[in-house]
């Protein structure tokens, strides 16, 4: 995946809305809980966590010069709290079990093919193993018959990207103002935005966007 472009909304920080009329107490509590997610595994084992961390790092590479979205922590929290999707693909087991089999399968294949853990592989080899998974070509007893392509599509891509866009850091990247409570949105027409929404930096107009985003509340 291409690295996100963090300068699309220069000077914009959605968390600056925290103590303004844009957010109410319920919104603040929800965001604080999201920011306070534990950074250690509760559902996964320590070994599974290391593999998950490596997978997340290849599915959504993040720039090192900004706050990181804690992707493994969000996936772990979802499985730990059993906040599942409400449906299950017929080829897959329950969501937490699918993750455990998939991570174990990657680890088994990495040790068999490279004599290293998946987390210890370089980025190119990790990517190739993930491509094998996507193509349904990952072979491992740990999968217990689970098709790797279904695991990749319905768990890896779905859960990791959903986790990424659940965090304020990614909201800054896309100019999202967070939950629209209590203020809401009024100008819903195409290419119109409310004054409290972020201004996108178009070529040649970056300074204007920066000025406008400094005033966003």
Secondary structure as GFF3:
##gff-version 3
##sequence-region A 1 217
A	DSSP	three_ten_helix	14	17	.	.	.	ID=ss1
A	DSSP	alpha_helix	25	35	.	.	.	ID=ss2
A	DSSP	alpha_helix	46	59	.	.	.	ID=ss3
A	DSSP	alpha_helix	71	80	.	.	.	ID=ss4
A	DSSP	alpha_helix	95	114	.	.	.	ID=ss5
A	DSSP	three_ten_helix	118	120	.	.	.	ID=ss6
A	DSSP	alpha_helix	123	135	.	.	.	ID=ss7
A	DSSP	three_ten_helix	141	143	.	.	.	ID=ss8
A	DSSP	alpha_helix	148	151	.	.	.	ID=ss9
A	DSSP	pi_helix	152	157	.	.	.	ID=ss10
A	DSSP	alpha_helix	158	164	.	.	.	ID=ss11
A	DSSP	alpha_helix	168	174	.	.	.	ID=ss12
A	DSSP	alpha_helix	206	214	.	.	.	ID=ss13
###
